[in-house]
Amino acid sequence: MTDRGFDLDARLRERERAGLRRRLDPAESVGARTRFSPDPRGGAPDFGDRSLVFASNNYLGLASDRRVLQAAENAARSVGTGAGASRLVTGDTGLHRAFERDLADCKGTDRALLFSSGYAANVGTIEALGPDAVFSDELNHASIVDGCRLGADETVVYDHADPDDLRAKLAQRAAGSLDSATEEDWLVVTDSVFSMDGDVAPLTEVCDAAEAFDAWVMVDEAHATGLFDDGGGVVQREGLADRVDVQLGTCSKALASQGGYVAGDEALIEYLLNAARSFVFSTGLAPPAVGAAREALRIARETDRADRLWATVATLREGLESMGYEVLGETQILPVLVGDRDDALALGDRLADRGIEAPAIRPPTVPEGTARIRVAPMATHTDEEVARCLDAFEAAGREVGLL
């Protein structure tokens, strides 16, 4: 009889041969300093020495902040540990609504809607809108790519952060659809801060191009929420809230929790809560996650927590570049370009030997020849810890032969 099952062992061996197999290395805690264990499989973790973490998206260092922890506990005690059902059934609580009001105020919109994750927000929003054509930046996050696959009739990829190429492809599509008997709905989608390169989309020019062809604009602020003007993102920094139709983001990075959100006008939010399958058919975000994210947003908006992060970013960039490293980007994400995959893996290992957790990022996550160490500091790293990170990069780079 023909075997129509799945040979997963063979697939894993192929990934091993290609250098693409990944393993889970559990951390003892989430913060600027923690211990890690090799993958324990079904056993208990065997933690080693404490490391400095320079690879987390916990940018403001709030995941272990006592105020955020207390907010999560208060939410669990007053509302419950889980929502218990879809928001459309019995899982819609006052806590969810309060946080959504805060997000809408922060983003300058009528309303906001919480999803179970940023991934679910991207996929659900694009699928619900169902555009005839999506114009997507070539380096957009995988959740945007998957949303396009599920929800768009056609996806047109434009060159990374290139509004001229976007405009040209919009014009090409317009010229080709002049004889169409029906109006088409177009959506231009981009991240604001790109997670692997640390650069920022030219949002004003993207809006200009989209408006010239009456297309909607959707911006994913996953790596920007909480870090810019009034706790908002790049949309807020650039004053574009009235030009971006769909503002989307996550609570799992600077807001130190879980979940995603969409912010926009009344009609958009009302439509999504009725039509976005990833919202309709998911249990509401757990109340402790909502409470934690709400408190983290308050801290981001009302304190100078982000100022410390930007000072650390500047020190790291200057130090790394002075050694001779090429550092990409312009944000809190500092990609140290190595190029060769094996060199990047070796550099990451040498950094780990010196107590710095900053693993290599290699293909297929990034293009061939652009392997790197993605350095992501936190606002809670001290000056001494930043100096230790720089010392480790210098020693490890010399050992690997990069400096």
C-alpha positions in Angstrom: 0.0 0.0 0.0 1.2 3.5 -0.8 2.4 5.4 2.3 0.6 8.8 2.1 1.8 10.0 5.5 4.5 12.6 6.2 8.2 11.7 6.6 9.0 14.4 9.1 12.3 12.8 10.2 13.5 13.2 6.6 12.4 16.8 6.5 14.2 17.5 9.7 17.4 15.9 8.4 17.2 18.1 5.3 16.9 21.2 7.4 19.8 20.0 9.4 21.9 19.6 6.3 20.9 23.0 5.1 21.8 24.6 8.4 18.2 25.7 8.9 17.2 23.6 11.9 16.3 25.6 14.9 15.9 24.6 18.6 14.2 26.0 21.6 16.6 27.4 24.3 14.4 28.3 27.2 15.2 31.4 29.3 14.8 31.6 33.0 13.0 34.9 32.9 12.3 37.8 30.6 14.5 40.9 31.1 17.8 42.5 30.4 19.7 39.8 32.4 18.7 36.1 32.5 20.0 32.5 32.3 19.5 30.2 29.3 19.3 26.4 29.0 20.0 24.2 26.0 16.9 22.6 24.6 15.7 20.2 27.3 13.2 18.5 25.1 10.8 16.8 27.6 13.0 17.4 30.6 13.7 20.2 33.0 15.9 23.1 31.8 19.5 23.1 33.0 20.3 26.8 33.2 23.9 28.0 32.8 25.4 31.3 33.8 23.5 34.6 33.6 23.7 36.4 30.3 23.0 39.9 29.2 20.2 39.9 26.6 20.7 42.1 23.6 18.3 40.3 21.3 14.8 41.0 22.8 11.9 43.0 21.5 11.2 44.0 25.1 12.6 47.4 24.1 11.4 49.4 27.2 12.3 46.6 29.6 8.8 46.6 31.0 8.1 42.9 31.0 9.5 42.6 34.5 8.5 46.1 35.7 6.7 45.9 39.1 4.0 48.3 37.8 3.2 46.1 34.8 3.4 43.0 36.9 0.9 44.5 39.4 -1.4 45.5 36.6 -1.5 42.0 35.3 -2.2 40.6 38.7 -5.0 43.1 39.3 -6.6 42.2 36.0 -6.4 38.5 36.9 -8.0 39.1 40.3 -10.7 41.4 39.2 -11.6 40.0 35.7 -10.1 36.5 35.5 -7.1 34.7 34.0 -8.8 34.2 30.7 -11.6 35.8 28.7 -13.4 32.4 28.4 -14.9 33.0 25.0 -14.8 35.1 21.9 -15.3 38.8 22.4 -18.6 38.4 20.4 -19.9 35.8 22.9 -19.0 36.6 26.5 -15.3 37.5 26.3 -15.7 41.3 25.9 -14.8 42.9 29.2 -14.6 46.5 30.4 -10.9 46.1 30.6 -10.6 45.3 26.9 -12.7 48.4 26.1 -10.7 50.6 28.4 -7.4 49.6 26.7 -8.9 50.0 23.3 -9.9 53.6 24.2 -6.4 54.3 25.4 -5.0 52.9 22.1 -7.4 55.0 20.0 -6.4 58.1 21.9 -2.7 57.3 21.5 -3.1 56.6 17.7 -5.5 59.6 17.1 -8.4 57.4 15.8 -12.1 56.9 16.5 -11.6 53.4 17.8 -9.2 50.4 18.3 -9.8 46.7 18.3 -7.7 44.1 20.2 -6.7 40.8 18.5 -5.1 37.7 20.1 -1.8 38.6 18.4 -0.2 41.0 15.9 -0.1 38.1 13.4 -3.8 37.6 13.8 -4.4 41.3 13.4 -2.5 41.4 10.1 -4.0 38.3 8.6 -7.5 39.0 9.8 -7.6 42.6 8.6 -6.3 42.0 5.1 -8.5 38.9 4.7 -11.6 40.9 5.9 -10.9 43.8 3.6 -10.4 41.4 0.6 -8.7 43.9 -1.7 -8.5 43.3 -5.4 -4.8 44.3 -5.2 -2.4 44.7 -2.3 0.8 46.7 -2.9 3.3 45.3 -0.4 6.8 46.3 0.5 9.2 43.5 -0.3 10.5 43.3 3.3 7.2 43.3 5.0 6.7 40.9 7.9 5.6 37.3 7.3 2.2 38.0 8.9 1.5 40.7 6.2 2.7 38.3 3.5 0.4 35.6 4.8 -2.5 38.1 5.0 -1.9 39.0 1.4 -1.9 35.3 0.4 -5.2 34.7 2.2 -7.1 37.9 1.4 -5.9 39.6 -1.8 -6.9 38.7 -5.3 -3.4 39.8 -6.4 -0.3 41.0 -4.5 2.1 43.4 -6.1 5.4 43.6 -4.4 7.3 46.9 -4.6 11.0 47.5 -4.0 11.8 48.0 -0.3 11.1 51.5 1.0 10.9 52.8 -2.6 7.9 55.1 -3.1 8.9 55.7 -6.7 8.6 52.0 -7.5 5.3 51.9 -5.5 4.0 54.8 -7.6 5.1 53.1 -10.8 3.4 49.9 -10.0 0.2 51.7 -8.9 0.3 53.5 -12.3 0.9 50.2 -14.2 -2.0 48.6 -12.5 -4.2 51.6 -13.2 -3.3 51.6 -16.9 -4.1 47.9 -17.1 -7.5 48.2 -15.5 -8.9 51.1 -17.5 -11.2 48.7 -19.3 -12.4 47.0 -16.2 -16.2 47.1 -15.7 -15.9 47.3 -12.0 -14.1 49.5 -9.5 -11.1 47.9 -7.8 -10.2 48.2 -4.1 -6.5 48.7 -3.5 -4.5 48.5 -0.3 -0.9 49.7 0.2 0.7 47.9 3.1 4.0 48.5 4.8 5.8 48.0 8.2 6.9 51.3 9.7 10.1 49.9 11.3 11.5 46.9 9.6 12.5 44.2 12.1 15.6 42.8 10.4 17.1 46.0 8.9 16.0 48.5 11.5 15.1 51.1 8.9 12.0 53.2 8.6 9.5 53.3 5.7 9.1 56.7 4.0 5.5 56.9 5.1 4.8 60.5 3.8 5.9 59.5 0.3 4.0 56.2 0.6 0.8 58.1 1.5 1.4 60.5 -1.4 1.7 57.7 -3.9 -1.4 55.9 -2.5 -3.5 59.0 -2.5 -2.6 59.7 -6.1 -4.5 56.5 -7.0 -7.2 56.6 -4.3 -5.7 53.5 -2.6 -5.9 52.9 1.2 -2.8 52.8 3.3 -2.2 50.2 6.1 0.9 50.6 8.4 2.1 47.9 10.8 3.7 49.7 13.8 4.8 46.5 15.6 8.3 47.7 16.2 7.3 51.3 16.8 4.4 51.3 19.1 5.3 52.8 22.5 8.6 54.3 21.3 7.7 57.6 19.6 5.4 60.6 20.1 3.1 60.1 23.0 3.7 56.4 23.0 2.6 56.1 19.4 4.6 55.0 16.4 6.2 56.5 13.3 2.7 57.5 12.1 2.4 59.8 15.1 6.0 61.1 14.8 5.3 62.0 11.1 1.8 63.4 11.9 0.1 61.1 9.5 -2.8 59.7 11.5 -5.3 61.3 9.2 -3.7 59.8 6.1 -3.2 56.2 7.2 -6.5 54.3 7.0 -5.4 51.3 9.0 -3.0 51.6 11.9 -1.9 48.2 13.2 0.5 47.0 15.9 1.4 44.6 18.6 1.4 44.6 22.4 4.2 42.0 22.6 7.2 44.2 22.1 7.7 47.6 23.7 4.3 47.1 25.5 5.8 43.9 27.1 2.6 41.8 26.9 0.7 39.9 24.2 -1.9 40.6 21.6 -2.3 42.9 18.6 -4.5 45.8 17.7 -6.0 47.7 14.8 -6.9 51.4 15.1 -8.9 53.4 12.6 -12.3 55.0 12.1 -15.6 53.8 13.4 -16.6 52.0 10.2 -13.3 50.1 10.0 -13.4 48.8 13.5 -17.1 47.9 13.4 -16.5 46.0 10.1 -13.5 44.1 11.4 -15.2 42.9 14.6 -17.9 41.5 12.3 -15.8 40.2 9.4 -12.2 39.4 10.6 -12.2 35.7 11.1 -9.1 35.8 13.3 -11.1 38.1 15.7 -14.5 36.5 15.4 -13.3 32.9 16.0 -10.6 33.6 18.7 -11.1 33.8 22.4 -10.6 37.3 23.7 -7.2 38.4 24.7 -6.5 37.2 28.3 -7.3 39.9 30.9 -3.8 39.8 32.5 -2.2 40.5 29.1 -4.6 43.4 28.6 -3.9 44.9 32.0 -0.1 44.6 31.5 -0.2 46.1 28.0 -2.4 49.0 29.2 -0.1 49.9 32.0 3.0 49.6 29.8 1.3 52.0 27.3 0.7 54.4 30.2 4.3 54.3 31.3 5.5 54.8 27.7 3.2 57.8 27.3 3.8 59.5 30.7 7.5 58.9 31.5 10.8 59.4 29.8 11.5 55.6 29.6 12.1 55.8 25.8 14.7 58.5 26.2 17.0 56.0 28.0 16.5 53.5 25.2 17.5 56.0 22.5 20.6 57.1 24.5 21.7 53.4 24.8 21.1 52.9 21.0 23.3 55.9 20.2 26.1 54.6 22.5 26.0 51.1 20.9 25.9 52.4 17.4 28.8 54.7 17.9 30.8 52.1 19.7 30.2 49.3 17.1 30.9 51.6 14.1 34.1 52.9 15.7 35.4 49.3 15.9 34.8 48.9 12.1 31.5 47.1 12.1 28.8 48.1 9.6 25.6 48.8 11.5 22.4 49.1 9.4 19.2 51.0 10.2 18.2 54.1 12.1 16.1 52.8 15.0 16.4 50.8 18.2 17.2 47.7 16.0 20.9 47.6 15.3 21.8 45.0 12.7 25.5 44.3 12.7 26.2 43.2 9.1 28.6 40.2 8.8 27.7 38.8 5.4 28.8 35.2 5.5 26.5 32.9 7.4 29.2 30.9 9.1 31.0 34.0 10.3 27.8 35.3 11.7 27.1 32.1 13.6 30.6 32.0 14.9 30.4 35.6 16.1 27.1 34.9 17.8 28.7 31.9 19.6 31.7 33.9 20.7 29.4 36.6 22.1 27.5 34.0 24.0 30.7 32.6 25.4 31.3 36.2 26.8 27.8 36.3 28.3 26.1 38.4 25.6 22.9 36.8 24.1 22.6 38.2 20.6 22.2 35.2 18.2 23.0 35.3 14.5 20.3 36.0 11.9 20.9 34.1 8.7 19.1 33.1 5.5 16.3 32.5 4.8 15.3 35.1 7.4 17.5 37.6 5.6 18.9 37.4 2.0 22.0 35.4 1.2 25.2 37.3 1.9 23.6 39.5 4.5 23.8 37.4 7.7 24.1 39.6 10.8 23.8 39.9 14.5 20.6 41.8 15.3 21.4 43.9 18.4 18.3 45.1 20.3 19.0 46.9 23.5 16.5 47.7 26.3 15.9 50.8 28.2 16.9 48.9 31.4 20.5 48.1 30.3 23.0 50.0 32.4 26.0 51.9 31.2 28.2 49.1 32.5 26.2 46.5 30.7 26.4 48.4 27.4 30.2 48.7 27.9 30.3 44.9 28.4 28.4 44.3 25.2 30.8 46.5 23.3 33.9 44.8 24.8 32.4 41.4 23.9 31.8 42.5 20.3 35.4 43.8 20.0 37.0 40.6 21.4 34.7 38.2 19.6 35.1 40.1 16.3 38.9 39.8 16.5 38.7 36.1 17.4 36.5 35.4 14.4 38.6 37.5 12.1 36.1 40.2 11.4 38.1 43.1 12.9 
